[in-house]
């Protein structure tokens, strides 16, 4: 039994591979990565930075699919084991709350989050520049586009999987109109997914931690544990040859998630394999989803690799929490403190 509890459902069919002997670090890669290769669907060149959830005993996902014209849209995918995927041939069709067709100009980097009995998709969309789009579905057949949460410019929107103190809670990274060569993580609350406020600063890019010195952004939906909310996120550094995206993890306070309890001084996964280093955009590890099994403490992390592939990595709740606490940053300015 795990020392740290995860307040999630049991998931006996979670994709899993035991940690290889001699493996270094708290997270290890699936040996048959990438699980989604190039040209997975006619008219789609690459799928990456995508989100997955359990659904009716199997798995369903919302995938960033870069079409052969270079424009990204969202596609549904299905899997029996969370590893081998099939995809619908047409992009997700949205309607607005009046039932009228609503087709975004582009959609990318989705997160898929279940709250109560509904499923929410949040992604980066066009709203006079990059901003956050939000939609709801109850059956993965009808997708209702909700109001945009924020003004432009904003990316990396991540909803918490339940209301906290009676309100929906979202992480985001305000940005500029370009590729965002900066960025911290902020938190906002809403009573109804329409009106957002009580904005709080969560944590800053790590000035003394070079791997996340340029910008950071929320990844998978936070996982509720007995230690607080476990958040997998990405951190970016700038080099003489461009950006490098790595995966980090931290723990947020359970009741005030804008407060960071533990934040390590090192990444948990960084580009090292060919499919992470070489691709349309090289040197990218970008987490977007995590599956959890409360009974075993197992966690499977889905991440985009080099903006070209979907890959899979594993950890356990005890191993990742032990790592986070052991490597906790000493300086509270780097952790973040929920300042308004």
N, C-alpha and C positions, 0 to 999 in steps of 0.2 A: 504494500500500500504506500502511496506517495506521502511524503511528509507535508507537502504543500497541497492543499485542496484546490481543484478547479470547479467553479460553480457552473458547470456545463452538463449536457446530457452524456450518457454513455454512447460510444460510437464504436461498436465491436469490429466493424469492417473498415476502420480508418486505414488508409494506405500506410505501410510501415516497413522499415528495414532496420535491423539491429545495428548498433554502432560498431563500425569495423575496429578490429584490434589495432591499437596504436594510433587511432584517430586523435587529432589535436583539436581542442576547442569544444564548446558545448553544443555545437550544431554540426551535423554531418550530411553530406549530399547523397541522394539516391544514385545508386551505381549505374543505372541505365538512363540518366539524364542525357539530353533534354527529353521531356515526356511529350512535348509538342514541337515538331520541327517546322521548317519553312514550307511554304505553299501547301497549307493544310486543307484548304477549301478552294475550289475554282474561283478565281478572281481575287483571292486573298494571298498576299505575299508572305505575311508574318503575323503570328499571334504571340502576344507577350503581355506582361503587366495586367494580369487578369484575376478574377475572383471566383471562388468555389465555395459551395455549401452542401451539406447532406440534404437529400430530398427524397422522401418516400422510399427509404431503404437503400437508395443509390446516391448519386451525386449530380449536381447541376452547377453550371457556371455561366458567368457573363464575361465575355472575352473581348479584349481589345484586338481588333482585326484590321491591320493595315492593308487596304485594298491595293490593287496593282496601279491605281492612279495616285497612290501615296496618302490618300485621305483615310483616317481611322474612323471606324464605326464599331458598334457593339453587336456581338453575335451570341446566341445561346449555344451552349454545349452540354453534352450528356455523357455520363460514364457510369459503369457498374462498379468499378474498383477505385476510382479517383485517379487513375494513371492513364488508361487508354480512353481517348475522347473522340466523340463524333460531334459534328456541328450542323446547325441549320444552314441552309444555303443562302438565306436572305437575312439581312440585318434586322435587329429588333425594331418593331414598328410601335411608335409611341402615339398616344392620343392625349389631348389636354383634359382638364377636369370637366369640360363641356362635351367630351366625346369626339372632338374634332381632331383630324390628323395633325400630328406635330412631329416633324422630322428635323432633328438638329442638323446643323451644317457639318458638324463633326462631333465625335465623342471618343474620349480615351481615358485610360487608367481607371477603370471602374472598381468600385468596392461593392460587394453584395452582402447585406446584413439583414438577419432576421430579428425583428422586434415584435414580441407577442406572436400573433398569427399571420403577420404580413412580412413581405420581403421588400427591402428598399435598395435601390441602385443609386449610387452617387458617383459622379464622374466629372471630368473636365470637359466643358462645352464652350461654345462660342456665345458670348453675351457682350458684344462690342469689345471683344478681347477674351482671353481665357478666363473662365469663371466656373462655378460649380453648378452642375445640373443634378436634379433629384427626381426620382420616379418611384412608383409603388406598384407592386403586383401581389395578388393573392394566389395566382394559379400558373404563372409563367406563360400565360396566353394573352392576357390583356395587361398592358403596361401604361399606367397613367402618369403623365408628366406633371409634377407638382411645381410650385413656385420656386424660382431660383433662390437659394438661401441667402446669397450675399451679392453685393456689387462686384464688378470686376475690380481688380484682377485677383484671382485666387485659384489654388490648386490643392490637390491631396486632401480632399474632404473624406473624413472617416467618421461614421456614426458609431456610438457605443451601442451594444446589443440589448440594452434595456434603458428605461427611463431612470434617471437619478434625481432624487428629491422631487419626483413628479414631473420632470422635464426631459425632453429629448436633449441629447448632448452630442456635439460634433467637434472634431478636431479639424483644423485647416491650416494652410500656409498662405497668407497673403503674399502677393507677388507683384511684379511689374508686368508690362505688356509683352515682354520678350521672353527669353528662356530662363529668367529669374536667377541671376548670379548672386542671390542672397536669400535668406529666409529663415524664420523661426516658426515654431508651432504654437498656435493659439487655440483656445477653446471657447465655444459659444453655446448658449442654451436657448430652447424654444418650448413653449407650451403646446404648439400645434403644428410644427414643421413649416410654418409660414412666417412667423415673426421671430426674429433672432436677436438676442441681446445678452447681457451679462458677460461680455467678452473678457477673457482672461489670457494673459501670456502664460504659456505652459513651460517651454524651455527654449533656450537659445542654441544656435549653432555653437559648437565647442571650440572656443578660441585657442585653448591649449591642447586640444585633441585634433590633430591635423586631419584625421580621416573624415571628420565631420565639420571642418572649419568653414566651408562655404555656405552650406544650407542643409536643412533637415526637413523631413516630411513624414507624416503618419503613414503606416503601412496597413497591415491587417487590422481588422476590428479588434479593439482591446479585449483581452480575456480576463474575466473576473476570477480572482483567486483569493485565498485566505490572507495573502500578503498585500493585496491591492490589485489594481488593473495592470496586467502585463501587456505592454505595447511593443510590437516589433515595428521598427521604422527604418527609413533610409537616411544615411548621411553622405554628404558629397564633399570631396576635396578637389581643388584645382591643381593641375600639374602643367609642366611645360608642353605636354601633349594632349591636354584636354581634361575633362572631368572624370573622376572615378567615383562610382556609386557603391557603397557598402551597406551591409545590414547591421543595425544596432538593436538593442532591447533595453527597456527601462521599466520601472514600476511606478504607477501613479497612485495617489491616495484613493481609497475606495469611496469615501463620501465626498471628497473635494478633489476630483480628478485633475484639476488644474495645478495641483501641487505634486511635484515629483519627489517620491520617497527615495528611490535608488536609481542612479544612472552611472553605468560603467564608464571607464576611461578608454575602452577599446571596443572595436567592432566584434561581431560574432560570426560574420561571413563576409569575405571580400573576393573580388574577381581573381580566380586562380586557374580555373579550368578553361579549356578552349572555347566552350560555348558561352562563357561569361566575358572572356577577354576579346573574342573575335566575333564580329557581327555587324549589323547595320550601324549601331552605335556601340563601340567597344567599351569594355571595362564597366559593365553595369550589372549589379545585383539589386533588384528592386522588389521587395516583398509587398504582396497585395492581399493575401488570404492565409488563414491558418485553420486547420481542422483539429479538434481536441477530443480525447476520450477520457472522461472523468474516472473510469474504473482503473485504467492502467497508467494514467498520467502522460500518455503519449501525445505529441503535437507534430503535425505535418504542416510544413510551411511551403506555400506556393510563391514562386518569385519569377519575375521576368529576368531574362539573361541576355545582355547585349542588344536589347531592343529587337530581338530576333526569335527568341525561344521562350517556352515555359519550362521551368525546372522545379524540382522538389527537394526539400531538405527536411531533416528530422531533429527533434530533441525531446526531452522529457521535462515536465514541469519542475521536478526537483533539480535537474542539472542546470536548467537555464536560470532558475531563481538563485541557486547557489553561486553561479557565475556572476550574476548581476550584483549580488550583495558583496561578494568577495572583491570585486573590482569597482566598487562604488567610488565615484569621483569625490574628492575631498572638499572641493570648492562649491558651495551652494549657488554661487552666481552662474556656474555652468549647468547645474541641475535644473534650475527654474523653480519658481516659488508661487505661482498663481497670482502674480501681480496684475492689477487692473490698469 
